[in-house]
Amino acid sequence: MLSKESKIITVGIAEIKSGKTPDVLRTTLGSCLGIVLYNPETKSGAISHIMLAHDSLGKDSSKNPGKYGETALPLLLKTMEAEGNKPGSFGARIFGGASMFQGINSSFLQNIGENNIAIVKSFMLAKSIPILAEDIGGHEGRTISLYLDDGRILLKKSGTEKYLYKVK
């Protein structure tokens, strides 16, 4: 339930957005990956919605850094730090990475989700950021909403809804 003071901040493809309580960050994912960072002490968080792991041609990431895991993930950390969150004060939760292109004979399209998941897990491990929860892979899209008042995530997938509360 949203309070009158709350606003929903939509995070689009290739975007990184942050907010503080009482707002809600929301994004919809298919093969893209949503990376959620949240600090329960400051009641602030951010979501990055990456489309691809790497800029294979090396021409687009400077114009669209939020589109690629390799450039978006460092920016996501900078966004959290700009909001006053120190490294080690927040954990990560990851969502999406579905195989949305069944029936299409393309290894590139079939592996988008897997590649996105791999780069995020590798980055979080390298930065010592714990992944507290995940709902990844499969063949269904998802919508996630991060409630910044307490860090809960509302996950909508396959016609069902559930809340995920683990924030630390």
C-alpha positions in Angstrom: 0.0 0.0 0.0 1.4 3.4 -1.0 1.1 6.3 1.3 0.0 9.7 0.0 3.6 10.9 0.2 4.9 8.0 -1.9 5.6 8.2 -5.6 6.4 5.4 -8.0 9.6 5.8 -9.9 9.7 3.8 -13.0 13.1 2.4 -14.1 13.2 1.8 -17.8 15.5 -0.3 -19.9 19.1 0.9 -19.7 18.3 3.2 -16.7 19.6 3.5 -13.2 17.4 5.2 -10.7 17.6 5.7 -7.0 15.3 6.9 -4.3 14.6 7.1 -0.5 11.7 6.3 1.7 8.7 6.6 1.1 9.1 6.1 -2.6 8.9 2.9 -4.7 11.2 1.9 -7.5 9.6 -0.3 -10.2 10.8 -2.1 -13.4 9.6 -4.8 -15.7 12.1 -7.4 -16.9 12.3 -10.2 -19.5 15.8 -11.3 -20.5 17.1 -8.0 -19.0 18.3 -8.1 -15.4 17.2 -5.9 -12.6 19.8 -5.3 -9.9 18.4 -4.0 -6.7 20.7 -2.4 -4.0 19.1 -1.4 -0.7 20.5 0.0 2.6 18.1 -0.6 5.5 19.8 2.0 7.7 19.3 5.0 5.3 16.1 3.5 3.7 17.5 4.2 0.3 18.1 2.1 -2.7 18.7 1.9 -6.5 17.8 -0.3 -9.4 19.8 -0.8 -12.6 17.9 -2.4 -15.6 20.6 -3.8 -17.8 19.8 -5.1 -21.3 23.1 -6.8 -22.2 26.2 -7.9 -20.4 28.7 -6.4 -22.8 28.9 -3.9 -25.7 30.2 -6.4 -28.2 30.9 -3.7 -30.8 32.4 -1.3 -28.3 30.6 1.7 -29.8 27.4 2.1 -27.7 28.4 1.9 -24.1 29.8 5.4 -23.9 26.4 6.7 -25.2 24.2 4.2 -23.2 26.2 3.1 -20.2 23.1 1.9 -18.4 22.4 -0.6 -21.1 25.4 -2.9 -20.5 26.3 -4.7 -17.3 30.0 -3.9 -17.7 29.3 -0.1 -17.6 26.1 0.0 -15.6 27.2 -1.9 -12.5 30.0 0.6 -11.6 27.5 3.5 -12.1 25.0 1.7 -9.9 27.6 1.6 -7.1 28.4 5.3 -7.6 24.7 6.1 -7.5 24.4 4.4 -4.1 27.5 6.2 -2.8 26.2 9.5 -4.0 23.1 8.9 -1.8 25.4 8.5 1.2 25.6 4.7 1.3 29.1 3.4 2.1 30.4 0.2 0.5 29.4 -2.7 2.8 26.2 -1.1 4.0 24.0 -2.6 1.4 23.2 -6.0 -0.3 22.0 -6.9 -3.7 19.0 -8.8 -5.0 18.8 -9.8 -8.7 15.8 -10.5 -10.9 15.1 -11.4 -14.6 17.4 -13.0 -17.0 14.7 -15.1 -18.6 15.1 -16.9 -21.8 12.4 -15.0 -23.8 13.3 -16.0 -27.3 12.3 -19.7 -27.4 11.9 -21.1 -30.9 14.4 -18.6 -32.4 17.5 -20.3 -33.6 20.1 -17.8 -32.4 22.7 -18.6 -29.7 23.1 -14.8 -29.0 19.3 -14.4 -28.3 19.2 -17.6 -26.3 22.0 -16.6 -24.0 21.2 -13.0 -23.2 19.7 -13.8 -19.8 22.5 -16.2 -18.9 25.2 -13.7 -19.9 23.4 -10.9 -17.9 23.2 -13.1 -14.8 26.9 -14.1 -15.1 28.3 -10.6 -15.3 26.2 -9.4 -12.3 27.2 -12.3 -10.1 30.9 -11.9 -11.1 30.8 -8.2 -10.4 29.0 -8.6 -7.0 31.6 -11.2 -6.0 34.5 -9.0 -7.0 33.0 -6.0 -5.0 32.1 -8.2 -2.0 28.5 -7.3 -2.2 26.3 -10.2 -1.0 23.5 -11.3 -3.2 20.7 -11.8 -0.7 17.9 -13.0 -3.0 17.3 -13.8 -6.6 14.6 -14.8 -8.9 16.3 -15.4 -12.2 16.2 -17.5 -15.4 13.2 -19.4 -16.6 10.9 -18.2 -19.4 8.6 -15.7 -17.7 8.9 -11.9 -17.5 8.7 -10.2 -14.1 7.8 -6.9 -12.5 9.6 -5.9 -9.4 8.8 -3.0 -7.0 11.2 -1.9 -4.3 9.5 -0.3 -1.4 12.1 2.0 0.1 10.4 2.3 3.5 11.5 -1.2 4.5 13.3 -2.7 1.4 10.7 -5.3 0.6 10.3 -6.3 -3.0 7.0 -7.1 -4.6 7.7 -9.7 -7.3 5.0 -10.3 -10.0 5.6 -13.3 -12.2 3.3 -15.7 -14.1 0.1 -14.2 -12.6 1.3 -14.5 -9.0 2.6 -11.9 -6.6 4.9 -12.4 -3.6 6.9 -10.2 -1.2 10.5 -10.8 -0.5 11.7 -9.2 2.7 15.4 -10.2 3.1 17.4 -6.9 3.1 20.5 -7.8 5.1 
